Amino acid sequence: MTRKEILKVIISVLIAALTALAAGLGLSSCNVTRSITTRSEAWQKGDTSVVIQSKTIETYDASKKL
């Protein structure tokens, strides 16, 4: 191998290592929020109606502690 080829291989390996490091640090956390709404209606006599509504919010934090 010539010097140019060796230098290209070394640069390629360094770029791959830096890319892996950046991806590891950049993808170190994940936040997820899920909102669930349930609605139920039941009609009664005349113009009177009953509406039951519940809402659930779940949050998950998966951040990596360094």
Residue pairs with C-beta under 8 A, 6 or more apart in sequence:
1 9
28 63
28 64
28 66
29 61
29 62
29 63
29 64
30 60
30 61
30 62
30 63
31 59
31 60
31 61
31 62
31 63
32 59
32 60
32 62
33 57
33 58
33 59
33 60
34 57
34 58
35 55
35 56
35 57
35 58
36 55
36 56
36 57
36 58
37 53
37 54
37 55
37 56
38 53
38 54
38 55
38 56
39 51
39 52
39 53
40 51
40 52
40 53
41 49
41 50
41 51
41 52
42 49
42 50
42 52
43 49
43 50
44 50
